[in-house]
Amino acid sequence: MLRKTLLGLAAGVAMTTAGFASAAMAQDALKMVFIGKNTGNPYFDSLTNGFVEGCKALGCEFEFVAPATAEATSQIPFIEAQIQRGVDVIAISPNSPDALNQVFDDARSKGILVLTVNGDITGNESHRDATILPTNFDNVGKDQVEMVGSLIGYEGEIAILSATTEAPDQNKWIEGMKATLASDAKYAKMKLVATVYGDDQPEKSTTEMEALLSNYPDLKGVIAPTTVGIAAAAQVVQSRGIAEQVKVTGLGLPSEMRDFVKDGTVTAFQLWSPYNEGWLAAHFAKGVKEGTIKNEVGSTFEVPDLGTITINPGNSINTQAALTTFNAGNIDDFNF
């Protein structure tokens, strides 16, 4: 379920690199930090707002920090700084599935709760305590293939415009896309011709999209499972006036995609509530640290506005059951 207060998020607290700490906090308040993939990515504004509001409600001290770029090791100095600072909780959207293992182990050895949020360290889950994901990531790749298939009549060439080459969440979804295309006869007439990487930078994503159009003149659809990539791809299609020839879809923010939907550049795309991830993570972390929530598979706990949450295998926690699809019929209902 998407939290009703999402409609007011655009006017809410927008966190960048400085962070938030209430002067009214007691000195022994739980110290929580969220480390984003990189600065300048509006996706993390909404997610961070969830942390901010959750910590306000719970009486926690909160800070957001992030590196300038999303390289595999760029988050390590930020984690080390928070360990030195003596925080109680490190929540992070990881830029690598394995580059952070040692520093995570160091944090946990000092009693810090380590949570991955909006992406996991696939294959290295033992180095974190739990992961907060918006939905079951095993289904995202399949859902994205179905989305683009429905837009192009299940026939023709498609491409993927992703984030960085090492982004663990995008790579998991891409594996799911490839597996779906290879195993489901429904998509037998669809051909994946390229997977390119825009590094979650608008300029590079734009360049990669333009190259796709030049290199594959028969391209029918593009899946961009990244909010930066889908906006860049849509901008290129809009500027060229080729929305009927090339269908762009993927994972995007309604606030960034609204104009593209309204003018017909993009028919439909998907995502979830980033805000709810931060909101849930703050409540989960506080409960675990205070002993009111057991971080055990099968355990349940209550989160205001989200209801009963279950801890799934692998200590994975989801905020919603499935992706939300945005189109002309509902795009104005969301403002994040």
C-alpha positions, 0 to 999 in steps of 0.5 A: 500500500502506498502511504497517503501522505506521499501526496505531500512529499514534494513539499516535505523535507528534502535531504541532501548531504547534511542530514537531520538531527533534532535539538530536542533529542536526548543525548542517548537517542538512537543514532541512525544514518542512511547512506545513499548511492550517490548525491544528486539523485532525486529518488533518494529524497523521497526515501530519505523523507521516510527516514526523517518522518520515521525518526521524528515519530520515534525520537531517533537522531538521523543523518543522510550522507552519500558519495558524489558518484556510485562507484563500487567502493565510493561508500566505504569512507562514509561507512567508516566515518559512521563507525567512528562516529559511533552510530547505532544503525547504518542503513545503506543502498549498496553500490556493490554486492561484495565490495562492502563486506569487510567494512560491514563486518567491522560495523557489526562487530561493534554492535551496529545494526547494518541494514541494506535498503532498496537493494541488497548485497546479493550472494553476500547477505551474511554480512548484513543483518536484514534488507528492506526492499520495496517488493519481492525483487525476484519478480521485478525483472519478469514484471518489466519484461511483461510491461515492455512486451505489452507496449510493443505487442510482444514482438521486436527488438528491445534494449536495457538502459541500466545504472552502473555495471555493478549495481546489485539490484539492477543486475538482479533484475536484469538477470530476471529479465533475461531468464524470462525472455529465455524461458517464457514462450510468450516472449519468443518474438522479442529479442534483447539486443543490448544492455548499456549502462548510464551510471545513474548520471543524466548525461551519460544515460542520455548518451547511451540512449542516443547510441542505442537508437543509432546502433539499433534502428529497428529498436521497439522498446527500452527498459530502464530499471533506474529512475535516472535512466528512464527519465533520460531515455524518455527525454531523448524519445520526446525530443526526437518525436519517436514515441510511436516507434520506441516505447520507453518503460522501466522504474521511474518517479511519478514526479519526474515522469508525469509530463512524459506520460501526459504528452504520450511519450511514455505510456506506462512505467512502474515503481513502488513507494520509496518513502515507505522504505525509509519509514519501515526501515526506521521503525524496524531498526528502532524495534530491533535495537530496543528488543521489541522486534525479533530479527528472525525469519517468520517474525511479524511486527506492526508499522503505522500506516503499513500494517503487519510486516513479515520477515521473509527468508534471508531476513528480507522485508518488503513494503508492498506485494507488487510493483505499482504501475503508473499511467495516464489514469493515475499519474496525478494521484502521486507526488513523489 
